[in-house]
Amino acid sequence: MRIFKNLLITGGSGFIGANFIHYLFEKTDFSGNIINVDCLTYAGNPNNLTEIAEKHGNTRYFFFKENVQNYEAIEKIFTQFEIDCLIHFAAESHVDRSIFGPKDFIETNIVGTFNLLEIARKVWGSREDVLFHHISTDEVYGSLGETGFFYENTAYDPRSPYSSSKAASDHLVSAYFHTYKLPVTISNCSNNYGAYQFPEKLIPLMILNILEGKPLPIYGDGKYIRDWLFVDDHCSAIWETVKRGKTGETYNVGGENEWENIKLVNYLCERVAFFTEKDPNEVKKLITYVKDRPGHDRRYAINCDKIKNELNWRQSLDFETGLDETIKWYLNNKEWIENVRSGDYLKWIDKNYTER
């Protein structure tokens, strides 16, 4: 098992990154330092880590507002803190935004990853007691039909600028292992849900729109299928991979929990109505079908036998329980919601409904 002293986490103020930092401090025995580098785009929120910063700031937790495209700044942090493990979350991740503006996705997801790989290769040299772990997505595999699953050896077939940029970064990470012997691991996950998720994504968007009586937008016929993974379960999978995953290997992480979008939204209507004492039938009247987006993948489903068999990882919560916890979190964190909804970006969301 690998033991690290100084973790560099890129994108640690975003949804999954912030949950991962909470997970390390609150649910593991990790006793080293965590250095969070995040450029705080609209989706990066320092309020996601207020409690961590207050309790551990400048002792075991350090934050730097910096972009992964800034080679010199990241290299300085890398050497100053003697980083021995880099966990790379930082990415532009919203499919719709990649369709309207792909440039940011190329620069952050591809060039940013390249910079980090180059820094790691330069600073670490031939060391074997280090690790570069890259967080990726199931979207790199393309679209499935009515049956079948994505496996770690499934051929890449990305359909959007977002998934194409992530596919490119995956290939770069793998190439640095094969070409330069840089110790790397990669994980490809399905759709995450949970606390601190920016409300451009399906579940928080629907929860907040229900609370505000706004339309619940559904792309196309609503029969697109996604595999939903509770974010804490994803965090545990990442940590197991970092500690014990085989160098050079990829591990798929899924919820084994497929839902059609329309069925999920109907279920969300029922659960939010239950917690807020609304009439679920009235809430469901907010469901609105909107024009489909270009290149929309029909179905994602992950086979995660490899991480289960090799690392003994398992999901901890059934979807119904995890979803109830998520709904209650949004109901109980109105100040956080007001903070993230105060930006101009959500005006864009209102005009360009999202599914991912």
C-alpha positions, 0 to 999 in steps of 0.5 A: 500500500502506498503512503503519501505525505503531501497531496496536491489536489487540483480543482479541489474547490469544485464539486468532487474535489471538495467532497474528496478533501472532506472525505480525506479529513473526515473519513480516513486516517490520512495524516499528511498535508493537502495542498489545494490548487484551484483557479476558482472558475464559476464552479469552484467555490471556496465556501465548499471547504470553509470548515476544513480551512478553519480547522486545518488551514495553514497547518495541514490544509493549504489553498492556492488560487492558481490555474493549472495552465500556469506552469511556473506557479504550479512547479513552485508549489510542487517543489515547495511542498515536496509533493509526492502524490498529485490527484488531478480533478481540475477540468472544465466539465459541462457538456453544454458549455463545451458545445457553445465554447470548446476553447476553454475545454482544450486549454484546461483539460488538455494543456493543463493536464500536459503541464502537470505531467511535465512538472511531475516528470521534471520534479520526480525524475525516476522516483517510484514512490510517487503517483499521478492520479487522473480523474476522468469520465465514462463519457470518453467511451461514447454511447451504448445501446440498450445493452452492454457496459463500458469496461476499462478496455472499451475503445474510446469514442467521445462525442462532445468537445468535453469528452474529446478533451478528457479522452485526450488527457487520458491518453496523455497520462497513459503515454507518460506512463508508457514513455517516461515510466511516470507512475500513474493511475486513471479512474473513469467515473459515471455521473456523480451526485451529492452535496456541493454540486453546482446547479448546472447539473441535472439533480441539483438543477431539478431540486432548486427549480422545484423549490422555485416553481421553475420549469424542469427541462428534459432534453429530447424524449427524456429516455437518455440513460445515465449511471448515478454514483454517490460522490462519497462512494466515488471519493472512496474509490479514488482513495483506494486506487491512490493507495493500492491501484496498480501503476499504469492501470485504469479503474472504472467507477460506477454506481451500477444504478441506471435511470432514464432522465424522465424517470429520475426527474419524476422520482425527484419530484416525488421526493422533493414534494415529500420533504417540502409538503408539496403536491407531487402531481402539481410539481410534475406539471413543471416538467418541460421537454426541450430541444435535444442537444447535438451529439447527445449520447443515449446511454452510459453504464459502467462495469466496475468489476475490476475495482471491486475485485482488485481493490475490494471497493463497494458502493456504500449507499443505495440510490434512494438513500443517497438521493434523499441525503442530497435533497436534504442537504440542498434544503438545509444549505440555503446560504450556499445556494444563494452564494452560487446562484448570485453569479451571472452564469446561472442566467446562461443556465436558464437559457440553455437547459442542462442534462449532464 
